[in-house]
Amino acid sequence: MVKEEKELEDKEVKEETETEVSEEQLETVEEPKAEEAPEEKPEAVEEAEEKKEELAEEKKAKKPKEEKAAEEEEIVEEKFFTVPLGKAWITPPRRRAPRAMRMLKFFITKHMKLESRKETEEEEEEVSRLIISNEVNLRMWSRGIEKPPRKIRVRAAKDKEGNVTVYLAEGD
């Protein structure tokens, strides 16, 4: 019984010292925060306001660029194609997806009547380009280099300058 009482007293003493220390620590920790907090708030608020102003300026600057991009991309001609890529499977497995990409480029060049580069180099005119969107590229490589799709449905849009952009057809 005497031992049990001593153990209980020791536990109470430990709990009291722990609570006293923790309360003291809390007071010392809370006091500097209370003093520093009012000073930091105005600086933080000022920085936040500056960032908001910068973002607003960037948005204003981006709007004209977006409008220019929309003006440049006036579509003259738009066609939907289902491009057969089955012959890409004739090649060895590690060359199939790259061949499928070449087949897509050749198909679009042929059907959208893009000028070949050899002819344009002689004339020294602005070269019309074939641009493949990231969505089409991701679909082509989605199953890896060894298993490209057998066919893919795309939308090809030609702009004023003769550039053709290939997008994934809607619904695919």
PASEBA-1860 file (N, C-alpha, C; in nm, 3 decimals):
! residues 172
1> MVKEEKEL> 0.081/-0.119/0.000/0.000/0.000/0.000/0.085/0.125/0.000 ~ 0.190/0.120/0.073/0.279/0.234/0.081/0.342/0.260/-0.056 ~ 0.377/0.152/-0.123/0.437/0.165/-0.255/0.338/0.226/-0.354 ~ 0.215/0.183/-0.349/0.112/0.234/-0.439/0.089/0.383/-0.416 ~ 0.088/0.425/-0.290/0.070/0.566/-0.259/0.186/0.649/-0.312 ~ 0.309/0.598/-0.296/0.428/0.669/-0.346/0.422/0.681/-0.498 ~ 0.379/0.574/-0.566/0.369/0.578/-0.711/0.265/0.680/-0.756 ~ 0.152/0.684/-0.687/0.049/0.781/-0.720/0.099/0.923/-0.698
9> EDKEVKEE> 0.172/0.946/-0.589/0.227/1.079/-0.562/0.328/1.118/-0.669 ~ 0.413/1.023/-0.709/0.513/1.051/-0.813/0.444/1.087/-0.945 ~ 0.338/1.015/-0.979/0.264/1.043/-1.102/0.202/1.182/-1.098 ~ 0.145/1.217/-0.983/0.084/1.349/-0.968/0.188/1.459/-0.981 ~ 0.304/1.437/-0.921/0.412/1.536/-0.927/0.458/1.553/-1.071 ~ 0.474/1.442/-1.142/0.517/1.448/-1.282/0.413/1.521/-1.366 ~ 0.287/1.493/-1.345/0.181/1.558/-1.421/0.177/1.707/-1.392 ~ 0.195/1.745/-1.266/0.196/1.887/-1.230/0.313/1.959/-1.295
17> TETEVSEE> 0.431/1.897/-1.291/0.549/1.961/-1.352/0.532/1.970/-1.503 ~ 0.476/1.867/-1.565/0.454/1.871/-1.708/0.355/1.981/-1.745 ~ 0.249/1.992/-1.669/0.150/2.094/-1.700/0.205/2.233/-1.673 ~ 0.284/2.248/-1.567/0.343/2.379/-1.539/0.439/2.419/-1.649 ~ 0.521/2.327/-1.693/0.618/2.356/-1.798/0.546/2.388/-1.928 ~ 0.448/2.310/-1.959/0.378/2.335/-2.083/0.304/2.468/-2.080 ~ 0.245/2.505/-1.968/0.178/2.634/-1.958/0.278/2.747/-1.970 ~ 0.394/2.733/-1.907/0.498/2.836/-1.917/0.547/2.847/-2.061
25> QLETVEEP> 0.567/2.733/-2.125/0.612/2.736/-2.264/0.509/2.803/-2.352 ~ 0.385/2.773/-2.328/0.279/2.835/-2.407/0.279/2.985/-2.389 ~ 0.295/3.031/-2.266/0.296/3.175/-2.240/0.413/3.241/-2.310 ~ 0.530/3.180/-2.302/0.648/3.240/-2.365/0.636/3.236/-2.516 ~ 0.578/3.131/-2.567/0.562/3.121/-2.712/0.455/3.217/-2.761 ~ 0.347/3.230/-2.687/0.236/3.314/-2.730/0.273/3.462/-2.724 ~ 0.350/3.503/-2.627/0.381/3.645/-2.612/0.458/3.702/-2.730 ~ 0.566/3.638/-2.778/0.634/3.695/-2.894/0.546/3.696/-3.019
33> KAEEAPEE> 0.465/3.594/-3.034/0.378/3.591/-3.151/0.280/3.707/-3.147 ~ 0.228/3.736/-3.030/0.134/3.846/-3.016/0.201/3.978/-3.049 ~ 0.328/3.992/-3.012/0.399/4.117/-3.038/0.436/4.128/-3.186 ~ 0.477/4.017/-3.246/0.523/4.021/-3.386/0.407/4.024/-3.485 ~ 0.297/3.964/-3.450/0.186/3.951/-3.543/0.135/4.085/-3.597 ~ 0.113/4.188/-3.513/0.063/4.312/-3.568/0.162/4.376/-3.667 ~ 0.293/4.357/-3.643/0.391/4.416/-3.733/0.394/4.344/-3.867 ~ 0.377/4.210/-3.867/0.385/4.132/-3.990/0.259/4.145/-4.076
41> KPEAVEEA> 0.148/4.164/-4.016/0.023/4.169/-4.092/0.023/4.279/-4.196 ~ 0.060/4.401/-4.164/0.057/4.503/-4.268/0.153/4.472/-4.383 ~ 0.270/4.414/-4.353/0.363/4.380/-4.460/0.305/4.272/-4.548 ~ 0.246/4.172/-4.484/0.186/4.063/-4.560/0.069/4.114/-4.645 ~ -0.008/4.203/-4.591/-0.120/4.259/-4.665/-0.070/4.341/-4.784 ~ 0.035/4.418/-4.761/0.092/4.499/-4.870/0.146/4.409/-4.980 ~ 0.215/4.301/-4.941/0.269/4.209/-5.040/0.156/4.144/-5.119 ~ 0.051/4.105/-5.051/-0.062/4.043/-5.119/-0.127/4.140/-5.217
49> EEKKEELA> -0.140/4.266/-5.175/-0.199/4.367/-5.265/-0.112/4.389/-5.387 ~ 0.021/4.391/-5.367/0.113/4.408/-5.480/0.101/4.291/-5.577 ~ 0.091/4.170/-5.522/0.077/4.052/-5.608/-0.053/4.058/-5.687 ~ -0.160/4.102/-5.622/-0.289/4.114/-5.692/-0.280/4.214/-5.806 ~ -0.212/4.326/-5.780/-0.196/4.427/-5.884/-0.115/4.373/-6.000 ~ -0.007/4.298/-5.969/0.076/4.240/-6.074/-0.005/4.141/-6.157 ~ -0.084/4.057/-6.092/-0.166/3.961/-6.163/-0.269/4.031/-6.252 ~ -0.326/4.139/-6.201/-0.423/4.214/-6.280/-0.357/4.272/-6.405
57> EEKKAKKP> -0.235/4.323/-6.389/-0.163/4.378/-6.503/-0.130/4.270/-6.604 ~ -0.089/4.151/-6.554/-0.057/4.041/-6.644/-0.181/3.997/-6.721 ~ -0.296/3.993/-6.654/-0.419/3.954/-6.721/-0.454/4.053/-6.831 ~ -0.435/4.183/-6.801/-0.462/4.284/-6.903/-0.368/4.268/-7.021 ~ -0.242/4.234/-6.992/-0.144/4.215/-7.099/-0.175/4.090/-7.180 ~ -0.227/3.985/-7.117/-0.255/3.861/-7.186/-0.376/3.871/-7.277 ~ -0.474/3.952/-7.242/-0.596/3.962/-7.322/-0.567/4.005/-7.466 ~ -0.486/4.108/-7.489/-0.458/4.142/-7.628/-0.386/4.030/-7.702
65> KEEKAAEE> -0.298/3.957/-7.633/-0.228/3.847/-7.698/-0.327/3.739/-7.739 ~ -0.423/3.709/-7.651/-0.522/3.608/-7.683/-0.609/3.651/-7.800 ~ -0.642/3.780/-7.805/-0.721/3.831/-7.916/-0.644/3.820/-8.046 ~ -0.513/3.851/-8.041/-0.430/3.840/-8.160/-0.422/3.696/-8.206 ~ -0.408/3.603/-8.111/-0.401/3.461/-8.145/-0.530/3.416/-8.211 ~ -0.642/3.465/-8.162/-0.771/3.428/-8.219/-0.785/3.485/-8.361 ~ -0.735/3.607/-8.382/-0.741/3.667/-8.514/-0.653/3.591/-8.613 ~ -0.534/3.548/-8.567/-0.442/3.477/-8.655/-0.496/3.340/-8.695
73> EEIVEEKF> -0.574/3.280/-8.610/-0.622/3.145/-8.633/-0.757/3.142/-8.703 ~ -0.784/3.236/-8.788/-0.909/3.233/-8.862/-0.906/3.113/-8.955 ~ -1.002/3.025/-8.938/-1.004/2.900/-9.012/-1.062/2.922/-9.150 ~ -0.983/2.884/-9.251/-1.028/2.894/-9.389/-1.097/2.764/-9.429 ~ -1.038/2.652/-9.385/-1.090/2.522/-9.423/-1.077/2.426/-9.305 ~ -1.179/2.344/-9.286/-1.176/2.247/-9.178/-1.236/2.117/-9.226 ~ -1.162/2.005/-9.201/-1.209/1.874/-9.245/-1.187/1.772/-9.136 ~ -1.273/1.669/-9.136/-1.260/1.558/-9.043/-1.211/1.436/-9.120
81> FTVPLGKA> -1.114/1.366/-9.062/-1.058/1.248/-9.127/-1.049/1.133/-9.028 ~ -1.067/1.013/-9.081/-1.031/0.892/-9.006/-0.907/0.839/-9.074 ~ -0.795/0.850/-9.006/-0.667/0.814/-9.064/-0.638/0.667/-9.034 ~ -0.621/0.584/-9.138/-0.589/0.443/-9.115/-0.440/0.428/-9.082 ~ -0.412/0.362/-8.971/-0.274/0.345/-8.929/-0.236/0.198/-8.915 ~ -0.315/0.110/-8.971/-0.292/-0.033/-8.957/-0.159/-0.079/-9.014 ~ -0.112/-0.013/-9.120/0.014/-0.054/-9.182/0.135/-0.023/-9.095 ~ 0.115/0.058/-8.992/0.225/0.085/-8.900/0.262/-0.042/-8.824
89> WITPPRRR> 0.169/-0.138/-8.817/0.192/-0.262/-8.744/0.279/-0.360/-8.824 ~ 0.311/-0.328/-8.949/0.399/-0.412/-9.030/0.543/-0.401/-8.978 ~ 0.578/-0.285/-8.928/0.715/-0.259/-8.883/0.744/-0.331/-8.751 ~ 0.870/-0.342/-8.713/0.905/-0.402/-8.584/0.841/-0.325/-8.469 ~ 0.815/-0.394/-8.358/0.740/-0.332/-8.248/0.794/-0.198/-8.199 ~ 0.923/-0.182/-8.191/0.980/-0.059/-8.135/0.979/0.059/-8.234 ~ 0.927/0.038/-8.353/0.921/0.147/-8.452/0.779/0.181/-8.493 ~ 0.680/0.121/-8.428/0.542/0.137/-8.473/0.484/0.276/-8.446
97> APRAMRML> 0.496/0.327/-8.326/0.438/0.459/-8.295/0.505/0.570/-8.377 ~ 0.638/0.571/-8.390/0.697/0.673/-8.476/0.650/0.664/-8.621 ~ 0.633/0.541/-8.671/0.584/0.525/-8.808/0.439/0.572/-8.819 ~ 0.360/0.546/-8.717/0.220/0.592/-8.717/0.216/0.744/-8.721 ~ 0.306/0.811/-8.651/0.312/0.958/-8.655/0.349/1.006/-8.794 ~ 0.447/0.940/-8.857/0.484/0.979/-8.994/0.369/0.957/-9.090 ~ 0.295/0.846/-9.072/0.180/0.818/-9.159/0.073/0.925/-9.144 ~ 0.050/0.968/-9.019/-0.049/1.074/-8.994/-0.006/1.204/-9.065
105> KFFITKHM> 0.119/1.242/-9.050/0.170/1.364/-9.114/0.155/1.356/-9.266 ~ 0.193/1.243/-9.324/0.183/1.227/-9.469/0.038/1.235/-9.515 ~ -0.053/1.168/-9.442/-0.195/1.167/-9.476/-0.252/1.309/-9.476 ~ -0.224/1.384/-9.370/-0.278/1.519/-9.358/-0.216/1.611/-9.464 ~ -0.086/1.596/-9.487/-0.019/1.677/-9.591/-0.084/1.654/-9.727 ~ -0.112/1.529/-9.757/-0.171/1.494/-9.887/-0.315/1.544/-9.899 ~ -0.396/1.522/-9.797/-0.539/1.554/-9.807/-0.571/1.701/-9.784 ~ -0.485/1.774/-9.714/-0.508/1.917/-9.694/-0.428/2.001/-9.795
113> KLESRKET> -0.360/1.934/-9.887/-0.287/1.998/-9.997/-0.183/2.098/-9.946 ~ -0.103/2.053/-9.852/0.010/2.135/-9.807/0.119/2.126/-9.912 ~ 0.188/2.237/-9.933/0.296/2.237/-10.031/0.415/2.163/-9.972 ~ 0.484/2.089/-10.057/0.602/2.018/-10.006/0.714/2.118/-9.982 ~ 0.805/2.085/-9.896/0.912/2.178/-9.857/1.009/2.203/-9.971 ~ 1.030/2.106/-10.059/1.124/2.124/-10.170/1.078/2.237/-10.261 ~ 0.949/2.242/-10.290/0.896/2.347/-10.376/0.907/2.483/-10.310 ~ 0.880/2.491/-10.181/0.880/2.620/-10.113/1.023/2.672/-10.092
121> EEEEEEVS> 1.121/2.585/-10.083/1.259/2.631/-10.066/1.304/2.705/-10.192 ~ 1.264/2.657/-10.308/1.302/2.722/-10.433/1.234/2.858/-10.446 ~ 1.109/2.867/-10.404/1.035/2.991/-10.418/1.069/3.091/-10.308 ~ 1.127/3.043/-10.198/1.165/3.125/-10.084/1.047/3.200/-10.023 ~ 0.934/3.136/-10.020/0.816/3.194/-9.956/0.804/3.139/-9.815 ~ 0.709/3.192/-9.742/0.685/3.144/-9.607/0.634/3.000/-9.612 ~ 0.698/2.911/-9.537/0.664/2.771/-9.540/0.538/2.747/-9.458 ~ 0.439/2.680/-9.518/0.320/2.644/-9.441/0.355/2.522/-9.358
129> RLIISNEV> 0.305/2.519/-9.236/0.345/2.417/-9.142/0.230/2.325/-9.106 ~ 0.267/2.206/-9.064/0.172/2.110/-9.011/0.195/2.104/-8.861 ~ 0.092/2.137/-8.783/0.102/2.141/-8.638/0.010/2.033/-8.582 ~ 0.067/1.942/-8.505/-0.011/1.835/-8.444/-0.032/1.869/-8.298 ~ -0.157/1.873/-8.255/-0.187/1.911/-8.117/-0.139/1.803/-8.019 ~ -0.123/1.846/-7.896/-0.074/1.756/-7.792/-0.172/1.641/-7.767 ~ -0.302/1.667/-7.781/-0.402/1.563/-7.760/-0.384/1.447/-7.858 ~ -0.359/1.480/-7.984/-0.339/1.378/-8.086/-0.212/1.298/-8.055
137> NLRMWSRG> -0.107/1.368/-8.017/0.019/1.301/-7.984/0.001/1.207/-7.865 ~ -0.071/1.253/-7.763/-0.095/1.168/-7.646/-0.177/1.045/-7.682 ~ -0.277/1.062/-7.768/-0.359/0.947/-7.809/-0.274/0.847/-7.887 ~ -0.185/0.898/-7.972/-0.101/0.811/-8.054/-0.006/0.729/-7.966 ~ 0.047/0.790/-7.861/0.146/0.724/-7.775/0.085/0.667/-7.648 ~ -0.047/0.670/-7.634/-0.112/0.630/-7.508/-0.081/0.487/-7.466 ~ -0.066/0.397/-7.560/-0.040/0.257/-7.526/0.106/0.220/-7.547 ~ 0.190/0.319/-7.566/0.333/0.293/-7.577/0.380/0.289/-7.721
145> IEKPPRKI> 0.508/0.261/-7.737/0.570/0.262/-7.869/0.530/0.140/-7.952 ~ 0.497/0.030/-7.885/0.470/-0.095/-7.956/0.326/-0.111/-8.003 ~ 0.232/-0.035/-7.945/0.091/-0.056/-7.978/0.018/0.074/-8.009 ~ 0.050/0.139/-8.123/-0.027/0.259/-8.159/-0.168/0.218/-8.203 ~ -0.260/0.314/-8.209/-0.397/0.278/-8.252/-0.399/0.236/-8.400 ~ -0.497/0.154/-8.435/-0.511/0.107/-8.574/-0.566/0.218/-8.664 ~ -0.643/0.308/-8.604/-0.695/0.424/-8.678/-0.721/0.534/-8.576 ~ -0.726/0.657/-8.625/-0.749/0.771/-8.538/-0.836/0.873/-8.610
153> RVRAAKDK> -0.930/0.931/-8.540/-1.021/1.031/-8.598/-0.972/1.169/-8.558 ~ -0.945/1.254/-8.658/-0.888/1.386/-8.634/-0.965/1.494/-8.708 ~ -0.944/1.618/-8.664/-1.001/1.735/-8.730/-0.883/1.821/-8.774 ~ -0.874/1.850/-8.902/-0.765/1.931/-8.957/-0.821/2.068/-8.995 ~ -0.757/2.174/-8.944/-0.802/2.310/-8.970/-0.690/2.389/-9.037 ~ -0.721/2.449/-9.151/-0.623/2.530/-9.224/-0.655/2.677/-9.202 ~ -0.555/2.757/-9.167/-0.577/2.900/-9.144/-0.537/2.982/-9.267 ~ -0.543/3.115/-9.254/-0.514/3.205/-9.366/-0.375/3.185/-9.424
161> EGNVTVYL> -0.279/3.164/-9.335/-0.139/3.153/-9.378/-0.105/3.019/-9.440 ~ -0.198/2.925/-9.439/-0.174/2.795/-9.497/-0.126/2.692/-9.396 ~ -0.117/2.729/-9.269/-0.077/2.634/-9.165/-0.194/2.542/-9.133 ~ -0.165/2.415/-9.117/-0.268/2.318/-9.083/-0.243/2.267/-8.943 ~ -0.346/2.274/-8.860/-0.338/2.225/-8.723/-0.430/2.104/-8.710 ~ -0.375/1.996/-8.654/-0.450/1.871/-8.640/-0.493/1.856/-8.495 ~ -0.625/1.845/-8.474/-0.683/1.825/-8.342/-0.750/1.689/-8.337 ~ -0.771/1.639/-8.218/-0.848/1.517/-8.199/-0.994/1.550/-8.228
169> AEGD> -1.063/1.465/-8.302/-1.203/1.492/-8.334/-1.286/1.488/-8.206 ~ -1.390/1.570/-8.200/-1.475/1.576/-8.081/-1.544/1.443/-8.059 ~ -1.555/1.405/-7.933/-1.618/1.279/-7.900/-1.521/1.162/-7.894 ~ -1.398/1.184/-7.931/-1.298/1.076/-7.925/-1.205/1.098/-7.809
END
